[in-house]
Structures are given as structure tokens and as C-alpha cells.
């Protein structure tokens, strides 16, 4: 099991790094391994110490 460290981003938020291989499997990287386009993720707390992430394919305005 890979472990990822939580990091302080600013006064109101923290972040975590997603492994590039996992992001690549979703087809979100270009041929140079850079994030291609703009993507959004819905994060929700599902229980003590557990979160679920879901790639959002369209955003309604």
C-alpha cells in the first residue's frame, strides 16, 4: 500500500498528491506525462478516516 502525505496548501485547505500512474490510467495525461486539459474531482467524506474521490465529467452552470 502506497502512502501519500497530506500537505498544507494555504490557511483553509490541505492537499494530497495522486500517483501519476493512477492518473495516467484514467487518460488524463498527455504523451509527455503532463496533465492534459482541466479536470475537476468531487471529494466527499464517507466515514472516519475515509474519503471518496470521483472524476467529474461535466459541470453544470
Buried (B, 14 or more C-beta within 10 A) or exposed (E): EEEEEEEEEEEEEEEEEEEEEEBEEEEBBEEEEEEEEEEEEEEEEEEEEEEEEEEEEEEEE
